[in-house]
Amino acid sequence: MPRIPRQLVSGYCYHITVRCNNREFKLIRDECREVLLYAIDRCKEKYGFKLYALCIMSNHVHYLLEPKQPEDLPLIMHWLNWYTAMCFNRMLNRTGHFWEKRYHSTGFPNTDYRRVLNTLRYIHANPKAANMQQGFFYDYSNYGSYDRLTNDGLTQWHPAFMALGVTLELCAAAYRAFCKKYKPKPKPEKRNHWGSKLLAQIKARSKIKKKPSPGQKSLWEGWETPAQEIRQVAEKFVLANCLNPEVVRLRFEPP
């Protein structure tokens, strides 16, 4: 069955969701998240899109972006997913597909401020909805840049946010109050289909270790980008968005 063509429209922004293959938790390591932030920075330089929201979860990523030209969206996502898959496979000593099937995208007019704000809040509320934390501040989302009006080097405020008040401080206060009203919908319970319990038992008993593929190297050996350059992009983003920059800053200090 042929794929349904994506509707790419000028003046639209797009809510993009990309999941790890088999929904595995492959984005838990800080090193992987830092590389993803660096890849986004490189992709922005290449295609010049606007990134309004970002949230890197343990097994998926949310973006709210506006391409310079509508037809740029597939190019952006192809380059970003290809580049990060190559890096992560090296880092995690694995092969094959890293990302699951096609990315999911939903487009809507940039002038639909109500929908934009709801999408921003939904993306920023992901860690809270997943019970990862109580509040909205999260090292790997850009909620902090909206709440504290910081510059994280990757994202920018959407015009819908800047229309919430006559000053940026009032915009931030209004968005903060808007987020506090958010009540995530409960996720449906997992259902056990036939054979699923048996397969889980077999998986639990198996202790097969993966053999390293010949020629696999660490990402930091012989890679074209110095680790320090990656860390600089990540440090600026994380410190601009995390709950407690003074504590988190210690993570980026040289050993």
C-alpha positions in Angstrom: 0.0 0.0 0.0 1.5 3.4 -1.0 2.3 5.9 1.6 0.0 8.9 2.0 1.8 12.1 0.8 2.5 14.6 3.5 0.6 17.9 3.3 3.3 20.6 3.1 2.0 24.2 3.2 3.7 27.5 3.3 3.2 29.4 6.6 2.7 26.2 8.6 4.6 24.9 11.6 4.9 21.2 12.2 4.7 19.0 15.3 7.1 16.2 14.7 7.4 13.0 16.7 10.3 10.5 16.1 10.5 7.2 18.1 13.3 4.8 18.6 13.0 1.5 16.8 10.8 -0.9 18.7 10.2 2.0 21.2 13.4 0.9 23.0 14.9 3.3 25.5 18.0 4.2 23.6 18.1 7.9 24.4 18.6 7.6 28.2 22.4 8.4 28.1 23.4 12.0 28.4 26.0 11.4 25.7 23.3 10.5 23.2 21.2 13.5 24.1 24.1 15.8 23.7 24.9 14.4 20.3 21.3 14.9 19.3 21.4 18.6 20.4 24.6 19.0 18.4 23.0 17.4 15.3 20.0 19.7 15.6 22.4 22.7 15.7 24.2 21.5 12.5 20.9 20.8 10.8 19.6 24.3 11.5 22.8 25.7 10.0 22.2 23.6 6.9 18.5 24.2 6.4 17.7 27.4 8.3 14.5 26.3 9.9 13.0 27.8 13.1 12.7 25.5 16.1 10.0 26.6 18.6 9.9 23.6 20.9 12.0 20.5 21.7 11.7 17.7 24.2 14.1 14.7 24.2 12.5 11.8 26.0 14.0 8.3 26.7 12.6 6.7 23.6 11.2 9.5 21.5 11.7 13.1 20.5 9.2 16.0 20.0 9.9 19.0 17.7 7.8 22.0 16.8 9.5 23.6 13.9 8.9 25.8 10.9 10.9 25.1 7.7 12.1 27.9 5.6 10.3 26.3 2.6 7.5 23.7 3.0 9.4 21.2 0.8 12.4 21.4 3.2 10.7 19.4 5.9 11.4 15.9 4.5 15.0 17.0 3.8 15.4 18.3 7.4 14.1 15.1 9.0 15.9 12.8 6.6 19.3 14.5 7.3 18.7 14.7 11.1 17.5 11.1 11.4 20.3 9.8 9.2 23.0 11.7 11.0 21.9 10.8 14.5 21.3 7.1 13.6 24.8 6.8 12.3 26.2 8.4 15.5 24.1 6.4 17.9 24.8 3.1 16.2 28.5 3.8 16.7 28.1 4.9 20.3 25.9 2.0 21.3 27.7 -0.6 19.3 24.7 -1.6 17.3 23.5 -1.9 13.7 20.3 -1.5 11.8 17.5 1.0 12.1 17.7 3.3 15.0 14.5 5.3 14.4 11.1 3.6 14.0 9.5 3.8 10.6 8.4 7.3 9.3 8.4 10.3 11.6 4.9 11.5 12.6 4.1 15.1 11.6 1.0 17.3 12.1 1.0 20.7 10.4 -1.1 23.8 11.2 -1.0 27.5 10.4 1.5 29.6 12.4 -1.4 32.1 12.9 -3.5 29.5 14.8 -2.1 30.8 18.2 -4.5 28.6 20.2 -3.3 25.4 18.7 0.3 26.6 18.8 0.1 27.2 22.5 -1.6 23.9 23.2 1.1 22.1 21.2 3.9 23.9 23.0 2.4 23.0 26.3 1.9 19.4 25.3 5.5 19.0 24.2 6.8 20.7 27.4 4.5 18.6 29.6 5.8 15.3 28.3 8.3 14.6 31.2 5.6 15.5 33.7 3.0 13.4 32.0 5.4 10.4 32.0 5.8 10.9 35.8 9.5 11.6 35.3 9.2 14.8 37.4 6.7 17.0 39.2 7.2 20.3 37.3 7.9 21.5 33.7 11.6 22.2 34.0 13.6 19.5 32.2 17.2 19.4 31.1 16.3 18.3 27.6 13.3 20.4 26.7 13.2 24.1 26.0 10.4 25.0 28.6 13.0 26.9 30.6 13.7 29.3 27.8 10.0 30.2 27.8 9.7 30.4 31.6 13.0 32.3 32.3 13.4 34.0 29.0 16.8 32.5 28.4 18.7 31.8 25.1 19.5 28.1 24.7 21.2 28.6 21.3 18.8 26.2 19.5 15.2 27.4 19.9 13.3 30.6 19.7 10.0 31.8 21.0 6.9 31.4 18.8 5.0 34.6 18.0 2.0 33.1 19.8 4.0 33.2 23.0 5.1 36.8 22.4 1.4 37.8 21.9 0.5 36.7 25.5 1.5 40.1 27.0 2.9 43.6 26.3 6.3 42.6 27.8 8.3 39.4 27.6 8.0 39.1 31.4 4.2 39.2 31.1 4.4 36.6 28.3 6.4 34.3 30.5 4.1 34.7 33.4 1.0 34.0 31.2 2.6 30.9 29.7 3.7 29.7 33.1 0.1 30.0 34.4 -1.2 28.3 31.2 1.1 25.3 31.7 0.1 24.9 35.4 -3.5 24.3 34.3 -2.4 21.4 32.1 -3.9 18.0 33.1 -2.4 15.2 31.1 -4.8 12.5 29.9 -4.2 9.1 31.4 -2.5 6.7 29.1 -4.4 3.4 28.2 -3.4 0.4 30.2 -1.2 -2.1 28.4 -3.0 -5.2 27.3 -1.5 -8.7 27.2 -2.2 -10.4 23.9 -1.8 -14.1 23.4 1.7 -15.3 23.8 3.0 -12.0 25.2 3.5 -13.3 28.8 5.3 -16.4 27.4 7.6 -14.3 25.2 8.4 -12.0 28.2 9.4 -15.1 30.2 11.6 -16.3 27.4 13.2 -12.9 27.1 13.9 -12.7 30.8 15.6 -16.1 30.8 17.8 -15.5 27.8 21.3 -14.2 28.5 22.6 -13.9 25.0 25.3 -11.2 24.7 25.8 -9.3 21.6 29.1 -9.7 19.9 30.8 -6.5 18.9 30.8 -6.0 15.1 34.3 -6.0 13.5 35.4 -2.5 12.7 33.1 -0.8 15.2 34.7 2.2 16.9 33.8 4.5 19.7 32.1 7.7 18.5 34.9 9.8 20.0 37.7 7.9 18.1 38.3 9.1 14.6 35.1 11.1 14.4 35.2 14.4 12.6 33.7 16.5 15.4 35.6 17.1 18.7 33.7 16.1 21.8 34.2 19.6 23.2 32.2 21.1 20.4 29.3 18.8 21.1 29.5 19.6 24.8 29.4 23.3 24.2 26.1 23.1 22.3 24.7 20.8 24.9 25.9 22.9 27.9 24.3 26.1 26.6 21.0 24.4 25.9 20.8 22.4 29.2 21.9 25.3 31.5 19.3 27.6 29.8 16.5 25.1 30.5 17.2 23.0 33.5 15.7 23.6 36.9 18.9 24.4 38.8 21.7 25.6 36.6 24.2 26.0 39.5 24.0 22.3 40.2 23.8 21.0 36.7 26.8 23.2 35.7 29.0 20.8 37.7 28.2 18.1 35.1 30.0 20.1 32.4 33.1 21.0 34.3 36.3 19.2 33.2 37.3 16.2 35.4 
